[in-house]
Every structure is written in C-alpha cells, then in structure tokens.
C-alpha cells in the first residue's frame, strides 16, 4: 500500500513572496531543488524524510503556468491546524474557512496563499 499522493507542486508567480508565506505558516525552511534560470520550473521544496508518511512537494514558478484559480487542493498535515491557521494572515494569506470538525477524521482549515492558491490544513485535534 502506498500513499495516494506521491508529490505535489503549488505554482506561484513570486517565489520570494511564496517562500516567505509557506516558511512562516509552517515554520520550515524551503530548499532549492534546481538552479534558477534552467529550462524547467524554479522549485523550492518542503522538507521531507525518505520512507516517512506523507507526500513531498514544492512551490514552483514556470513561464506559461499561471498560479491560483485551480482545482487542486493540497492538505498539509498539522499537529493542530489552529496553529498554522493563526499564521496565515500575518504571512500574507487569507483564511477562507476557519478550523472546523470533520467528525472522526479530525479538523480542517481552508486557506489561500498570496498567489490565490487554496490549501488545506488537517489535524486530528
């Protein structure tokens, strides 16, 4: 059995702004995956551990790929999604749906990053 999501990419228009937002909300340091100016997208990955649960991923900027207004919703696992929710607006985003119960499956918050991408926060408490 494998995790259903193997990788995610969140496309952004301003990498510096996006890095500041995601680093502030999740209290992590993003890492450059490839040198800027190459043929592919500029990518900054979230920290990950090999053979650990969850899916690795990155924020990306690529010519011709517009951010926001998409139908992809990535849920980030949190110990208590209220903690990350409380950081969203100070980091330049917007809380679209404050923390709410989803019954036996825990709690979620829906937020928007500065580029208009919708993200989910999930926790069991």
N, C-alpha and C positions, 0 to 999 in steps of 0.2 A: 504494500500500500504506500503510495506517495502522496505528498501534499498536492492538492489540486492546482495550486499556483506555483509555478517554478521560477518566475521572475516578473517584475513589474517595472514599467517606465512611466514617469509623470512628465509630460512635456511642458516646458516653461519658456517664456520669452526673455527673461532677465535672470541669468544664472546666479548672480550675486545676491539679488533680492530673494530668489527661491532658496538658496543655501541658507541665508540668514533666517528665513521663516522656518524651514524644517529643522535646522540646528537648534533654534530657540524653543520650538514647540516640543521636540522630543529630547532635548538636552543631549545631543550627539554631535560628532564631527563627521561630516561627509568627506569622502575620499575621491580624488580624481581617478577615473578609470583609464582615460586615454588623453594624450596631449591635445589641447585646443588647436583648432585650425586644420585638423585632419579631414579625411574625406567623409567620415561618419559623424554621428552626433557627438556633441560635447556632453560628457556624462560624469556625474558625481554620485557615487554610491552611498547608500546607507550602510552602516557597519553590519557584518554578518559573520556567523560561525558556520564552518562546514559541518555537515551532518547534524545540524540542530533543527528543531522545528521552525516552521515559518518559511517565508519566501524572501530571498534577497531582491534588491531592486535599486533603481537610481532615478534622479531627476535628470532630464535631458533637454538640450536645445539643439535643434536641427533646422536648417533652412528648409522652408516648404512645409513644415509641420507646425500647425497653429495650436497653442495651448487653449485650455478652457472649453466649455460648452460641449464636452464629450460625454459619452455614456459609460465611461469606465469609473468604477468606484473601488478604490483600494482601501481595505480596512487594516489599520495598524493596531496590533495587539498592545495593550497597556495594562499595567497593574490596576490602575483606577483611572478610567478615561477622563474623569473630572480634572485631574492634574494637567493633562495636555490641553483639555478644553479651556482651562483658565489661562493658558499661554497664547492661544490662537490670536486674539485681537491685538495684544501687545506686540505680536510678531508680524502684524500687517494683514492678517486674515479676518475671516468673519465666521461666527458660529451660526449655522443655518438651523440646526435642531439641537438644543441642549440635551445633556445626558438624559436618557430615558431607558426604562426597563424593557427588555425583550424576553421577559419571563425566565424560564430555566436556562436560557442561553446567555444571560448576563445583561450588559448595558452597552449602549452605543451613543455616540455623539456624531453628528454630521457637520462638517466644517468646509470652508472654502479657502484655498490658499490665495496669495496675492495675484496669481495669474488666472483665477476663476476656475481652477480645478477643484472638484468636490472630492473630499476624502472622508473616510470613516474612522472613528476611534472605537475600539471594542475592549471591554474588560469584563471580568466575572464579578467584580464588586462595584 
